[in-house]
Amino acid sequence: MTQLSSLKQHFSPSRVNIYFSIVCFLFPPVLGSVVSFVYNGGGLSSVLLIALKKRRLNVDRAMMALTVALYAYCAANIMASVANNAISRDAAHLIPLVTFLLFPFSYSTWSITQKPTLARVAVRSSMAACFVALLLAAIQQHWLGMRAEGGAGNAIVFATVACLAVTVCVAAVLSGIEQHRGLLICATFAGMIAIVYSGTRIIWLALLIAGLAVVLINRHRLKDRDTARALLALVAISIVVAVFGFEMISGRLDFLRSDWDMLGAHGSSDTSLGIRVALWEIGLKAFREMPLFGHGVGASQLLIKQGFQDLFAKSEGFNHFHNGFLTALVQAGILGAMTLAAIFAVAARNAALVLRDSADPVERFGATMIVVVVITYLTGGMTGILIGHDILDSVLMVFLVCGTYLASGRQVPLMDDPILPPVAEELPPSSSAS
């Protein structure tokens, strides 16, 4: 009987949320698509729990604003398929929209977790993710002789989720919500090297912008001597990483310069940059043909194949246009692009309001999570995938759900749940409101 009671406590809703959160923050760079199954499975179970009245739908202003934006984006994509009489053709491509539709239900279940506990789990899981990402990247780079792609199976996706893990560690170091600053700085170092190994130039830029944003958000804390020292340590390891990866970084930049020269001199579409420019030309032409509703979410691959055949007499197999907003314009027209932009605009506004009005370190950390995911996705999406990839979609929802809840949500405790003891007292003294 005692064993049964202990087992029940280990799998109480609060503890299950913690295990679930660990997986969602640890797995993206390590096991890739597993995080998609976990997040979507958790979201569907949340729908069931709410339907059975075992959970309450936790409605607040920030969550509702983001839910409206996400649902409008999904509606725009469905409307595009209806307008093109292509529901049957697009059905398989519309199914991934479920990830976005699950947002309010996942938010409601996640918000039974105490905020300091969730913040600590996010930080420590991201820290572990950085170390394992470096291990995988080093094995792939030096042993297998391949461009590092971690467990994601795609170098760009791997770099994107590793960038988020690194910036979470940086935010934890500078905000003071986690005591183990030394380990976090080491994890940042590991994650940055993994990103260099990925060879993903656009994410190098995203990491720089997101890192500067985190510093600016926490600039008021630089008066604290320990925080100032931590920042100097972060700057030092950034320099070390730049020196360590100089050969690879300069090589990738030389490739970009060479691609640019070939594109300018010969209009070549045989290089990485040339292919992207060709995709943009094909995408803009397709958008001009159907600007309002687009061609439907299932039309991209056929349009790209036909476009390369018509323009360059060759076949290329892509299912997106290497620009997130151009892909949305082609698939769902102006409405699709506007609603996609609204998701990031609403998220950024939610974060900005908290950063302006709140001095609570956990709330500011949640807002910082939103800021770094918006910066990382928008920067990476300029030359790659913004949304529409299972790992990227799931990780975006994880950060928006947890960031929004930590920043401006309210906890909904369960009366019959043995909730974990508060961890606020475990935060270092420097994390108090300043």
matplotlib code that plots the C-alpha trace (Angstrom):
import matplotlib.pyplot as plt

x = [0.0, 2.9, 4.6, 1.4, 1.0, 4.7, 4.2, 1.1, 3.0, 5.8, 3.2, 1.1, 0.0, 2.6, 5.4, 4.2, 4.4, 8.0, 9.0, 7.1, 8.9, 12.3, 11.7, 10.4, 13.5, 16.1, 15.1, 15.0, 18.7, 19.2, 16.4, 14.8, 11.3, 10.7, 9.8, 7.0, 5.4, 5.8, 4.4, 1.5, 0.7, 0.7, -1.5, -4.1, -4.1, -4.7, -7.7, -9.1, -8.4, -10.3, -13.1, -13.4, -13.3, -10.2, -8.5, -9.7, -9.1, -6.8, -7.8, -5.9, -5.3, -1.9, -2.8, -6.0, -4.3, -1.8, -4.5, -6.4, -3.3, -2.5, -6.1, -6.3, -3.1, -4.7, -7.9, -6.1, -4.4, -7.6, -9.4, -6.6, -7.2, -11.0, -10.5, -8.4, -10.8, -7.8, -8.9, -8.3, -4.9, -3.9, -5.3, -2.0, -0.4, -3.1, -2.7, 0.4, -1.7, -2.9, 0.3, -0.8, -4.4, -3.3, -1.7, -4.5, -4.9, -1.2, -1.0, -3.8, -2.1, 1.3, 0.0, -0.6, 3.2, 4.7, 6.5, 9.9, 9.8, 9.1, 11.8, 14.3, 13.4, 13.7, 17.1, 18.6, 17.1, 18.5, 21.9, 21.9, 20.8, 23.8, 26.3, 24.7, 24.4, 28.2, 28.8, 26.6, 28.0, 31.6, 31.0, 29.3, 31.9, 35.1, 34.1, 31.5, 32.9, 29.5, 28.0, 26.6, 22.9, 22.5, 19.4, 17.3, 18.5, 18.8, 21.7, 19.5, 16.9, 19.6, 21.3, 18.0, 17.0, 20.6, 20.6, 17.4, 19.1, 22.2, 20.1, 18.1, 21.4, 22.6, 19.3, 19.5, 23.1, 22.3, 18.9, 20.2, 17.3, 19.8, 22.6, 24.8, 26.3, 29.6, 27.8, 25.6, 28.6, 30.2, 26.9, 26.8, 30.3, 29.3, 26.2, 28.0, 30.6, 27.8, 26.2, 29.6, 29.9, 26.4, 27.8, 24.5, 25.5, 22.0, 21.8, 25.2, 23.6, 20.5, 22.6, 24.4, 21.2, 19.4, 22.4, 22.6, 18.8, 19.3, 22.1, 19.9, 17.0, 19.2, 21.3, 19.9, 21.5, 25.0, 25.5, 25.7, 29.3, 28.6, 26.4, 29.0, 31.7, 29.3, 28.8, 32.6, 32.9, 30.3, 32.1, 35.4, 33.9, 32.4, 35.8, 37.2, 34.5, 35.2, 38.9, 38.2, 35.8, 37.7, 38.6, 35.1, 33.4, 35.8, 35.3, 31.5, 31.8, 34.1, 31.5, 28.9, 31.2, 32.0, 28.2, 27.6, 30.2, 28.9, 25.4, 26.4, 28.6, 26.7, 23.3, 24.2, 21.5, 23.8, 25.1, 23.4, 22.7, 21.8, 19.1, 17.7, 17.5, 15.8, 13.3, 12.5, 11.9, 9.6, 7.8, 7.2, 5.9, 3.5, 2.4, 1.6, -0.6, -2.8, -2.1, -5.2, -5.7, -2.5, -2.2, -2.9, -0.5, 0.1, 1.1, 4.6, 6.5, 4.8, 5.2, 8.9, 9.5, 7.6, 9.4, 12.9, 11.9, 10.6, 13.4, 16.5, 15.4, 16.2, 14.4, 14.8, 12.9, 12.0, 8.7, 9.3, 10.8, 13.6, 11.8, 9.1, 6.9, 7.3, 6.2, 3.1, 2.4, 2.5, 0.5, -2.1, -1.7, -1.7, -4.0, -1.5, 1.5, -0.4, -1.6, 1.8, 3.4, 0.6, 1.8, 5.2, 4.0, 1.5, 4.1, 6.7, 4.1, 3.2, 6.9, 7.5, 4.6, 6.1, 9.6, 8.3, 6.1, 7.5, 10.6, 9.9, 12.9, 10.8, 8.4, 11.2, 12.8, 9.6, 9.4, 13.1, 12.2, 9.6, 12.0, 14.7, 12.4, 10.9, 14.4, 15.7, 12.8, 12.4, 16.2, 16.4, 13.2, 14.6, 16.6, 15.1, 12.1, 10.1, 7.3, 6.1, 8.7, 7.6, 10.5, 10.4, 6.6, 6.7, 9.6, 8.0, 4.9, 6.9, 8.6, 5.5, 3.5, 6.1, 7.3, 3.8, 2.8, 6.0, 5.7, 2.1, 0.1, -1.5, -1.0, -4.1, -3.4, -5.2, -6.9, -6.3, -2.7, 0.3, 2.0, 5.8, 7.1, 7.9, 11.3, 11.3, 13.5, 16.1, 16.7, 19.9, 19.5, 20.4, 17.3, 15.0, 13.3, 15.5]
y = [0.0, 2.3, 1.5, 2.2, 5.6, 6.4, 5.5, 7.6, 10.5, 10.1, 10.2, 13.0, 15.7, 18.1, 15.6, 14.4, 18.0, 18.2, 15.0, 16.3, 19.7, 18.0, 16.0, 19.1, 21.2, 18.4, 16.4, 18.8, 18.8, 15.3, 13.1, 15.5, 14.5, 12.7, 16.1, 16.4, 13.1, 14.1, 17.7, 16.7, 13.6, 15.9, 18.4, 15.8, 14.3, 17.9, 18.2, 14.9, 16.0, 19.3, 17.5, 15.2, 18.2, 17.0, 20.2, 23.8, 25.8, 28.5, 31.7, 34.9, 37.9, 37.1, 33.4, 34.4, 37.0, 34.4, 31.7, 34.1, 34.7, 31.0, 30.0, 32.8, 31.4, 27.9, 29.3, 31.1, 27.9, 25.9, 28.7, 28.6, 24.9, 25.4, 28.3, 26.1, 23.1, 21.2, 19.9, 16.3, 17.1, 19.2, 17.1, 15.5, 19.0, 20.5, 17.8, 19.5, 22.6, 20.5, 21.5, 25.1, 24.3, 22.5, 25.7, 26.8, 23.2, 22.7, 26.1, 25.1, 21.8, 23.4, 26.1, 23.8, 23.8, 26.3, 29.0, 28.8, 25.0, 25.3, 27.9, 25.8, 22.7, 24.7, 26.0, 22.7, 20.7, 23.3, 23.1, 19.3, 19.7, 21.9, 19.4, 16.5, 18.6, 19.2, 15.4, 14.5, 17.3, 16.4, 12.7, 13.6, 16.2, 14.3, 10.6, 10.5, 13.3, 15.0, 18.4, 18.3, 17.8, 16.3, 14.2, 16.5, 15.0, 18.5, 20.9, 24.1, 22.6, 21.3, 24.7, 26.5, 24.4, 24.5, 28.3, 28.4, 26.1, 28.4, 31.6, 30.0, 29.3, 32.9, 34.3, 32.2, 33.3, 37.0, 37.0, 35.2, 32.6, 29.7, 29.2, 27.0, 29.8, 28.0, 25.0, 27.3, 29.1, 25.8, 24.7, 27.9, 27.2, 23.7, 24.8, 27.5, 25.1, 22.7, 25.5, 26.3, 22.6, 22.8, 25.3, 27.1, 30.7, 32.3, 30.8, 32.2, 35.6, 34.7, 33.7, 37.0, 39.0, 36.9, 37.0, 40.8, 41.0, 38.9, 41.3, 44.4, 42.8, 42.2, 45.4, 46.6, 43.6, 44.5, 46.7, 43.4, 42.3, 38.6, 39.3, 41.5, 38.8, 36.3, 38.6, 39.0, 35.2, 34.8, 37.4, 35.5, 32.2, 33.8, 35.0, 31.5, 29.9, 32.4, 31.5, 27.8, 27.8, 30.4, 28.0, 26.6, 30.0, 31.6, 28.6, 28.9, 32.7, 32.0, 29.7, 32.4, 34.9, 32.5, 31.7, 35.5, 36.0, 33.1, 34.4, 37.9, 36.8, 33.9, 33.8, 30.3, 28.4, 25.5, 27.0, 27.2, 30.9, 30.5, 27.9, 30.2, 33.1, 30.8, 29.6, 33.3, 34.1, 31.1, 31.9, 35.6, 34.5, 32.0, 34.6, 37.1, 34.5, 34.0, 36.8, 36.7, 33.0, 31.4, 28.0, 25.9, 24.3, 21.2, 23.1, 24.2, 21.1, 21.0, 24.7, 24.5, 21.5, 23.2, 26.5, 24.9, 23.0, 26.2, 28.5, 26.3, 23.1, 21.0, 19.3, 20.2, 18.7, 21.3, 21.7, 25.3, 28.5, 29.1, 32.1, 31.6, 34.6, 33.9, 30.3, 31.6, 34.0, 31.2, 28.7, 30.9, 34.3, 37.7, 36.4, 33.6, 35.9, 38.5, 35.9, 34.3, 37.7, 38.3, 35.2, 36.7, 40.3, 39.3, 37.1, 40.0, 42.5, 40.1, 39.9, 43.7, 44.5, 42.2, 43.5, 47.1, 46.6, 43.7, 43.4, 39.7, 37.7, 34.6, 36.7, 38.5, 35.2, 34.0, 37.1, 36.6, 33.1, 34.7, 37.3, 34.8, 32.4, 35.2, 36.5, 33.1, 32.0, 35.2, 35.4, 31.8, 32.0, 34.6, 32.0, 28.8, 27.3, 29.5, 27.0, 23.9, 21.5, 19.2, 19.9, 23.6, 23.8, 21.8, 23.8, 27.1, 26.0, 24.8, 28.2, 30.2, 28.2, 28.2, 31.7, 33.2, 31.3, 32.3, 35.9, 36.7, 33.6, 32.5, 29.2, 26.9, 24.5, 21.1, 20.5, 16.8, 17.0, 16.6, 19.6, 19.8, 22.1, 25.7, 26.3, 30.1, 29.9, 28.1, 31.1, 33.0, 36.2, 38.3, 37.1, 39.3, 42.1, 45.1]
z = [0.0, 0.9, -2.5, -4.4, -2.6, -3.4, -7.0, -7.2, -5.8, -8.4, -11.2, -9.8, -12.3, -11.0, -11.4, -14.8, -15.9, -14.7, -16.6, -19.6, -19.5, -19.2, -22.3, -24.2, -23.4, -23.5, -26.6, -29.5, -30.3, -29.0, -30.3, -32.8, -33.8, -30.5, -29.1, -31.6, -30.5, -26.9, -27.3, -29.5, -27.4, -24.3, -26.0, -27.1, -23.5, -22.3, -24.6, -23.1, -19.5, -20.1, -21.8, -18.8, -16.5, -14.8, -15.8, -16.3, -19.4, -18.1, -19.9, -19.5, -21.7, -23.1, -23.8, -25.5, -27.7, -28.9, -29.3, -31.6, -33.7, -34.0, -34.8, -37.4, -39.1, -39.2, -40.6, -43.3, -44.4, -44.4, -46.3, -48.9, -49.5, -49.7, -52.2, -54.4, -54.1, -52.7, -49.3, -50.3, -51.8, -48.8, -46.1, -45.1, -45.1, -42.9, -40.1, -38.7, -37.9, -34.9, -33.2, -33.1, -32.3, -29.1, -27.7, -25.3, -24.0, -23.5, -21.8, -19.4, -18.3, -18.1, -15.8, -12.9, -12.4, -10.1, -12.0, -10.2, -10.7, -14.4, -14.9, -13.1, -15.2, -18.4, -17.5, -16.3, -19.2, -21.7, -20.0, -20.4, -24.0, -24.8, -23.5, -25.3, -28.5, -28.4, -27.9, -30.9, -33.1, -32.3, -33.2, -36.4, -37.4, -36.5, -36.5, -39.2, -41.3, -41.8, -41.1, -37.5, -37.4, -33.9, -33.5, -35.6, -38.9, -40.3, -39.6, -39.8, -37.4, -35.1, -35.0, -34.3, -31.3, -30.0, -30.3, -28.1, -25.5, -25.4, -25.0, -22.2, -20.4, -21.0, -19.8, -16.6, -16.0, -16.3, -14.7, -11.6, -11.4, -11.3, -8.8, -10.9, -13.0, -13.7, -15.2, -17.2, -18.7, -19.6, -21.2, -23.2, -24.4, -25.4, -27.2, -29.1, -30.4, -31.5, -33.4, -35.1, -36.0, -37.7, -40.2, -40.2, -41.0, -40.5, -37.0, -36.1, -36.8, -34.9, -31.8, -31.9, -32.1, -29.5, -27.2, -27.4, -26.7, -23.5, -22.3, -23.0, -21.1, -18.1, -18.3, -15.0, -13.3, -14.5, -11.4, -9.5, -9.4, -9.9, -12.9, -14.4, -14.0, -15.5, -18.5, -18.9, -18.8, -21.5, -23.7, -23.1, -24.2, -27.3, -28.3, -27.6, -29.7, -32.6, -32.4, -32.2, -35.1, -37.2, -39.9, -40.2, -39.9, -42.5, -44.8, -44.7, -45.3, -48.2, -49.7, -49.4, -51.1, -53.9, -54.3, -54.5, -57.2, -59.2, -58.9, -60.0, -62.8, -64.3, -62.6, -61.4, -59.6, -58.8, -55.5, -52.1, -52.6, -56.2, -55.3, -52.7, -55.1, -57.7, -55.1, -54.2, -57.9, -58.3, -55.1, -56.0, -59.4, -57.7, -55.2, -58.0, -59.7, -56.6, -54.1, -51.9, -50.9, -52.3, -53.9, -50.8, -48.4, -50.6, -53.8, -52.9, -54.0, -57.4, -58.0, -57.1, -59.4, -62.2, -61.7, -61.8, -64.9, -66.7, -65.6, -65.5, -67.2, -64.2, -61.4, -57.7, -54.8, -52.2, -50.3, -49.1, -50.5, -48.0, -46.6, -44.1, -45.1, -48.9, -48.2, -46.4, -49.2, -51.8, -49.7, -48.1, -49.8, -48.0, -45.3, -44.5, -44.3, -42.2, -39.7, -39.5, -38.8, -36.2, -34.2, -33.7, -33.2, -30.5, -28.7, -28.9, -27.5, -24.6, -23.7, -24.1, -21.7, -19.0, -19.5, -19.2, -16.1, -14.1, -11.9, -11.0, -12.2, -13.2, -15.1, -16.9, -17.6, -19.3, -21.3, -22.3, -23.6, -25.8, -27.1, -28.0, -29.8, -31.8, -32.8, -33.6, -35.7, -37.6, -38.3, -39.4, -41.3, -43.6, -45.5, -44.3, -42.6, -40.3, -39.4, -41.2, -39.8, -37.0, -34.6, -35.2, -34.8, -31.5, -30.0, -31.0, -29.1, -26.1, -25.8, -26.4, -23.9, -21.2, -21.8, -21.8, -18.7, -16.8, -18.0, -17.5, -16.7, -13.5, -11.8, -11.5, -8.6, -8.4, -5.1, -5.1, -6.4, -4.0, -5.4, -5.1, -2.4, -3.5, -4.9, -4.7, -1.6, -3.7, -5.9, -5.1, -3.2, -6.3, -8.0, -5.9, -7.6, -8.1]

ax = plt.figure().add_subplot(projection="3d")
ax.plot(x, y, z, "-o")
ax.set_aspect("equal")
plt.show()
